[in-house]
Amino acid sequence: MTAQQADPIPRRRTTPEQPPTPSRLRAPAAAFTVWYLRIIALLNIAAVVSVPFRREVNEHNTGRIYASHVSHRFHAHHAGDYFTPYLATAGLVSAALAIFLSLVMRRRKRAAWTVNMVLAGPLFVLYLAALTQSPYRGHLFNWASALLTGLFVAALVIGRREFEAIGDRSNPKLALAVGAGGILISGTIGTLLVSATNKLQGATLFDKAAYTLLRGISVGPLADRVAAVHAPRWVDIIINIMVAASFCLVLYACFRSPRGRQLLSEEDEQRLRELLDRHGERDSLGYFALRRDKAAMWSPTGKAAVTYRVVGGVTLASGDPIGDPEAWPGAIDAWLAEARRHAWTPAVMGASEEAGTIYARHGLDALELGDEAIVDLDDFTLDGRAMRVVRQAHNRVRRAGYTVRIRRHADIPDDEMATLIERADHWRDGATERGFSMALGRLGDPDDGQCVMLECRNADDEPRALLSFVPWGEQGLSLDLMRRDRDCENGLMEFMVVELLLRAKELGVQRVSLNFAMFRAVFERGAKLGAGPVLRLWRSILTFFSRWWQIESLYRANAKYRPVWEPRFVLFEKTSDLPRIGIAAARAEGFLTTPALPPLVRRKRG
């Protein structure tokens, strides 16, 4: 079966009377608007931090024209009658606006296009009207400003169909609330600073508040018209920075992407389980698609699905698509179309080489993330010199009186399962449950009865550690959860893994997927004779960071079982998205946590 390739972004139909803009002009026009805003932001920042540049801006009355833009009328400053291009002011607020608009315009947000058109369109008309008057048309600078503003508006019109990404419906209300709070806080602090540092006498509270508001807009001559206030330059800069920070929060709230609150429904979960029954042996991470904090995007035929979670504007899929490989392209197309519709950054964590190849055909690039350790039970043995260390550790723990009990979750009584869950929570390292791409995120759910539990008890019959594995098809297991008492015997986890590998055939298991070793190839190849300087340097860096994170230790812990290493890849559209994807993945896996609101004001989630 061949999936039909279609444009993921729907295009509007055009009538013969109004021929469509050639597609070859839309993308360059959209790119021009982004670069215009970037350059304007850079000039605004330079105007704030550079005194000579700021003086030049003052001479051209840049601060005055921002007031013109807001009030739709011109003011005079000194003897000049100048106006500047769209968003060109000597202030951090305009710089922040230009930076945020450039970011969301790059992500093709429809709301950003609307905001720019609403602001720049009337301003361009105002400039044209001003150029008909003698005080303004005599300055070449004004003609250049009108030309640049006109080019920006024309680029918006030409590239309008490139901006189709939608936002969250709750954004306007949130932006209003954030704006009101930001103005109240920054305005109060700024007014207090002005009151404490004002060098002139007789200023009223209204004068100080007005000065604070104008300084929040620009550090240029705009606030000099408040004659009763003269504050130090550092106060002006602080006020402008505070207002700019508040403005950044407003812009973020206004243009943030939808959070993807649609999670896995009961119907989706049932359909995924049916696909896993038929195709679950293809991917050892397939069962983790049943995490209930994910959503499912289905192929048109319903024979395949991509499961994902939206974190920080990144739609993060994990593992391979579920279902028939011939239907994978349809599910991937649907997932990418949804990402473009909401301006999400698409990424895949832990895809196999087969799935990575298909994702690459849809425009994603691949980077090897590490290797998964898979043990074939027919090839595993404790005999031989290579397994001496593992064999000795296993015998030492067994002589200490430890035993392992292996059962399916469905065979564990409810009271025993409740005890195991309580112990697992108690033994957890930290308050946050970690894991996303290679973790189920729950324990003891009745729907997961085919999962396998390893329970380790000491000589006094007290639970000291547990392992939980999820099904990998009919004849495989994949590691999900590892918990142990910190005060127990060293080597307890190795003892439990060996016990499983020796006895798993009793459950009809032929292969077991253990931990994932990130950057395994670097440690293995970097230690070999003849390794290049770059590879040795990379290995040294990873070894250094392994002091705090389990990077090299996971590789060493898995290598002792002499597994087959299966590479796993991260997929992405643009290299520049990798830092953002890395942060989103760290948040999804539980290594980074965002501050939570108090319970009384935390938003309820459906």
N, C-alpha and C positions, 0 to 999 in steps of 0.2 A: 504494500500500500504506500502511495506517495502522497505526502501532504502538499496541498496547494499553497504556494508562496504568495502572500498578499501583503499589500502595504499596511502595516499595523496602525497607521494613523489615518483615520477617515478623512477624506477630502470633500469639500463642498462642491456641488455641481455648479457649473457656470452656464449662463445663457448665451446664445449666439450674439446678442446685442452687446454683451460685455465680455470680450475674450479674456481668458485667464492670463494672469501674469506668468511668463515663462518660468518654469520651475528652476531653471539655471540662474535666475536672478533672485529668487526668494532667499536661498541660503546665504549668498554674499550680503544681501541687504540686512538679514537678521544678524549676521556676524558684524556688520558695520555698526549697528546699534550697540552691540556689546562692547566693541573696542572704543567707541565714542565715550561711553560711560566710564570705562576703565581709565582713559586718558584724563577725562574731566576730574575723576576722583583723585588721580595723582597730582594734578595741578592744584586742586583745593587743599590737599595736605601740604604741598610745598608752599602754598600761600600762607599757611598757618605757622609753619616752622621756620620759614625763611624771612628774615626781616627785609632784605632788599626787595624780594619778590612781593612781600606784603605792601611795601610802600608803592610799588608800581601798580598793584591792584587798587590801592587807595586812590591813586591819581586817576585811574579809570573808573572809579566809583562802582566797584564790583558789589559792595555791600548794599548800595542803594537799589541796584536793579533787582536784588532778591525781594526787597520790599515791593518793587513794582510788580514782580511776578505774583506776589500774594495779593496785593490790593488793586492790581490792574491800573495803576497810574504811575507816572514818573515823578521822581523827586530830583532836585538838583543838589550837587555837592561841589563846593568851590565854584570854579568857572566852567567845568566840563559838563557836556551833555552826552554821556556815553552809556551804552548798555552792553552786556556781555552775553556769550552763548548760553544755551540752556544748561542750568545747574552749575554754572561757573560762578562760585562765590568764595570768599576767603573765610570758610568755616568748616568745621568738622561735621556739622549736621548735613550739609550738602555732600560732603565727601562720603559720609555713611550712606546717604540715600543713593548716591551714584554707585557705590560698591555693591550694595544689596540689589539694586536694580540690575546691575551687570550680571550678578550671580543668578538671579532668577530668570533674567532674559536668556542667559546661556542655557538654562534648563527648559526654555520655551514655555514659560508660564503665561497663560492667557491674561491673568490679573495684572502681571507686570506690564504687558503690552498696553492694557487699558489705562493703567496709571500714567505711563509715559505719554500716551496720546492725549489724555485729558490735561496733563500739565504742559506739554510741549506744543500741542496744536494751538490753543488760544494764545500762548506766548508768541508763537511765530506770526499769527495774525496781528498781534499788538505791535510787533516789530515792524511789520510792513506798513501799518498805519503811522507809526512814528517816523518812518523814513520819508513820508510825504511832507513832513514839517521841516522847516529850514534849520532849527537848532540841532537836529539830529542827522539829517542827510549830508551835512558837510563833513562828517567824520568818517574816514575810511574804516576805522575800527568797528563802527556800528554796522556797516555793510558786511564786514567779515562775520560779525556775530550773527546777523540775520541769515547769512548764507549757511553757516554751520548749523544753525537751528533748523533751517529749511531742509538741509540734507538729512538731518536726523529724522524729521517728520516724514520726508519722502521715503526713507528707508523703512520706517515703521509701516507705511501704507503698502509698500511693495512686499515686504516680508510678513504681512499679517497672518497668512495661513500657515506659517511655520510655528506659530504660538498657539498650540491647541491643548496644552497641559492644564488640567483643572486643579483647583485648590480645595481646601476644606471649607465646608459651609459655615463652620463655627469660627472661622478666622476673623471676620469683621468684628464680631462681639468681643472676642478675646483681645484684638488689637485696640479697641476702644478702652477696654478695662486697663490694659497695660499702659496705654498712653496717658490716661487720666492719673494713674498712680505714679508714673514716671514724671509727669509735669509737676504734680504736687510735691514729690520728694525733692527733685532737683531744683524746682523753683524755691522751695522753702530754704534749702541749704544755701542756694545762691544768694537769696535775699539777705540771709544772715551774714554771709561773707561780705557782701557789699556794705551792709550796715556797720560791720566792724572795721572796714578798711577805707571807707569813703573819706576823702581828703577835704571835702567841701561841707559847708554847714547849710542847714535849712532844707535838706532833702526830705520829702514826705515818703510814707510807705509806698504810695503809688509810684513815685519816681524810682525808688529802689527796685520794685517789682518789674516796672517797665524796662529798666536798664538790664536786669537779669534776663528778661525774655529776649531782648534784642541781642544781648551778648551770646545767648544760646544759639541765635541764628548765625551770627558772624562775629569774628574778632576784628573786622574792618571798621570803617567810620560810621557804621549804621547806628550804634548806640551813643555816638558823640552828641547827638541832638538832645539828649537828656542833660541839660546844662547844670542841674543841681547835683550831679553825681560824677565823681572822678575816682575810679578804683585802680589799684595797681594792675600791671599787665598780667601777673601770675593769677590774679583772681579772674580776669577775663578768660584766660586759658582753661582754668579749672571749671568755670561755668560752662564753657563751650564743650568740654570733654564730657561733663555730666549729662548735658542735654543730648549730646551725640550718642552716649551710651543708652540713654532712655529711648532715643529714636531707633537705635539698632534693635532693641527689644520689640518695639512696635512693628518694625519691618519684618522681623522674624515671625512674630505672631500673625502678621497679615499675609505673608507669602509662604508659610510653612506648608509642606506637602501633607496630604491626608495620612493619618496614622495607620490605616489598614486595620480597622477594628474588627473586620469580619474574620472570625476564627473558624476552626474546623467544626462543622455541624455534624450531627449524628448521621445524617444521610451521607455526607462526604466520608466520614469515618467508615461506615459500612461498605461503601463502594471501594474505598482504598483497601479494606481487608479482603474483599473479593479479588482485587487485582493482585494482592500479595499472595493469596492462595494459589494463583495461577503463575505468577512471575516472580515470586519473592526470592527465589534462589539466585537471581541475577546479581543482586546487590546486598552486601552484608549490612548496609545502613538503611535498607528499605523500611524496616519496621519502625524506625525513628520518625518516618513521615506521619505516624499516628499521634505525634505530639499535638495536644489540643490548643497550643498557642500559635499554631500555624494555620494558614488558609490553603485551599487547594484550587489550582487553576487547571481546568480539564481541556482535553483535546476535543475537537468537534465531534468525534466519534464516541467519546467517553471511554476509550480504551487505554488512555494514559493520562497522567496528571503530574503537574509540578507543584510541590508543596513549598511554601515560603512564609516568611514573617517579615514585616516592615519594621525596621529599627532605624531611627534617625534619618528618614528619607531614603533608606537603602532597602530594596526588596531582596531579601537574603534567602535564597534557596539552598538546600543542603542535600548532598548525595545525588543519586541519579533520579531522573523521572521515574515514576511508578507505572508499571504496566507494559504493554506491548511495545518493543523498541520501534516498530514501524509507525506507531502513533506518537512517538516522542516529538517529532517536529511540530505537529499540530498543537501540542500542549505548550511547547516552548514559544511558538508564535503568539499564542494567547497570553502567556505570562509576560512576554516582552511588550506586547501591545498595551496591557494593563499598566506596565511600568511607565511607558511613554505617556499614557493618558494622564497619569498622576504625577509626572516628573520625578519618578523614583529612579534611583541608580540601581541597575540590575547587577547582581553578583551571585555566584554559586560557590559554596564551600564544600570541599570534600568530594568532588565528582570523580568518577573513575575515568580511565583513558577512553573507554568506549563512549560514555556520555560527553566527555570533554570534546571529542571529535565532532559530535553532532552539535553541541553548543557553539563550537568554532564556526560551523557552517552558517550560523545565524548571526555572525558578526562579533562574537565574544572572543577575547584573547585568553590564553591559558598560561598559568604559572604553577610549576610543581610546588605543592605545599609540604609534602612529606610522604610517608609510606605507612600503610596499614599492615600489621603483623597478623598473618593467617597461618594457623597450624593445621596440617593435614594429619589426622590421627593415625592413619596407616603408616606414616613415616616417623611418628614420634616414638622415642624410646629413651629410657634413662641409662642405657648401656653405653659404654665407650668413654674414652678419655675426655672428649669434648663436653660431656654432660656430667663430669665429676663434681663440679661445684654445685650444680643444681641437685644432684643426687645426695650429696652430703648435707645440704641444707634441708632437704625433704626428710631425710632420716633423723636429723637432729630435732626438728620440730615434732615429728611423730613420737620419738622417744620421750619428749617432754609431756606426753599424754594428750595431745590435741587430736581431735577427730573431725571429720567433715561429713556432713549429711547433705545429699543432693536430692532435690525434689522439684517437681513442677509447681508453680504457684497455685494451680487449682487443687493440688493435693495437700496444701498446708491449711490446717484449721484456722478459723478466723481469729481466735484468741492468740495463737502463736504468731500469725501474721501481724497482728497489732503490736505484739512485743517486738518483733523484728523491725517494724517501721519506727517504733519509739527508739530503739537502739540505733538505727541508722540516722535518725535526726540528731541524736545525742553525739554520735561519733563524727558528724559532718564537720568539715573544716570551714568555719565561718557560718554566718547567718544566711548567706545567699546560696541557693541551689544552683550549681554550675552545670553547664552542658547545654548544647543545642543541636548541633549537627550529628553528634554521636551519643546522645543521651535521650531517654524517654521522658524524663521529667516527672515521673510518678512511680509509686511502688505499691503493690498490693491491689491494683484495680481489678475488679472481677472480669473485665474484658481481656485482661492479659494473662489468662490462666495457663497458656503454653510457655510462658517465660520460666526460666530455670533459676532456682535459688540455691546457693551454696552457703551453708551455715556451719561455721567453725566454732567448736566448743573446747574448753580446756578440760583438764583432768577432773575438775569439780563440776562439770556439766554446765558451765556458765558460758553464754554466747560471748565471743571475743572478736568476731569479724564475720562479714558476709559479702558475697558477690552475687550479682544478679545479671543474667544474660537474657537477651530477647531472641526470638526465633529468627533464623536466617534460612528461609525456605523450610523444607521438611527435614533436612539432614544437617543443619548448621546452627550455630549459636554465635551471637555477637555480644561482646561485653558492654554492659550498660552502667552498672553501679559497683563501686568498690568502697567499702567502709570497714574500719577496724578500730579497736580500742588502742589508744596511744600507749597504754601501759602493757600491752601484750608482748609476746615473744617476737624478736626480730625474725624476718623471713616468713611470717605467717601468710602473706599474700602469695608468695611463691609456692608455699606448701599447698594452698588451696587450688591454685592453677594446675599444679602437677596432678593433684588428685582428680580434678575434672578431666584432664587429658588422658589419664589412665582409665577412668571409669565412664567416660561419656558415651561409649558405645552401648552401654546398658540402656541409654535413652534413645538409641537409634541415631546418634550424632556422629558425623564423619569429619567435620571441620569446625574449627573455632576461630573466630576473629577476636584478637586481643586489642591492646591499646594502639593508638595512633602515634607514630613517632614523627614529629615535625622536623624537617630538614635532616632526615636520616642520612641521605646521600652525602651531605656535607661532612658529617662526622666520619662516615666510612671511607670516603675517597680522600678526605683531607689528612687522614692518618697514614695513608699508603705512601710507599717510596715513590718519589717522582712527582708528588702533588705540587702544583704551581703555587706561586706566591699569593695570588688572589684567593685561591681556595684555602690555603693555610691561614690567611688573614681572616677570612670569613668564619672558618672553624674556630679560631681563637676568640672572635667576638661572641659567637654562640656559646662557647665554653664559659666565657666570663659571665654572660647573662644567665647561664644555667645555675649560678649560685642562688638566684632568687626564684627562677621558674624551672619547672621540670621539663627541660628540653633534652639534654644529653642523658639524664637519668632514665627517661622513658625509653629512649633507644636502647640503652644498656639492659634495662629490665626485660625488654621484649626479645632482644637478640639472644639471650641465654637459652631460649626454647628452640632456637634454630628454625624460625618460621620462614614462610615465603612472603616476600615484601611486595605489596601491591601499591603502586603510586596513586596518590590522590592529588587533585588539582583545584586551584581557585580560578574561577572564570570571571572576567570583567570586560567592560566595553572600552574604557580609556585608562591609560596608565595613571593619569592625574587623579583618577577616582580611588586609587589603592589606599591612600591614607584614610579616606572617609569609610571605605569598606572595612579596613582594619579596625577602626573604632567601633563600627556597627557590629562586627563579628565579636569583638571583645565584650561589648555590652550584651549581645545575645548569649554568649557563652558564660556570662556571669563574672568575668574578670574586671569589668568596669560597671559601676552602679551609679545611677543618677540620683540626686537628692529627691526624696519623696515629700509630698505635701503632707501637712497634718491630716489625721483621719477625718476631721470635721469638714475640711475644705477639699479633700481629695475627690476628684470627679469619679462618679460611678461609671463602670464599664459594663456594657451589655454582655 
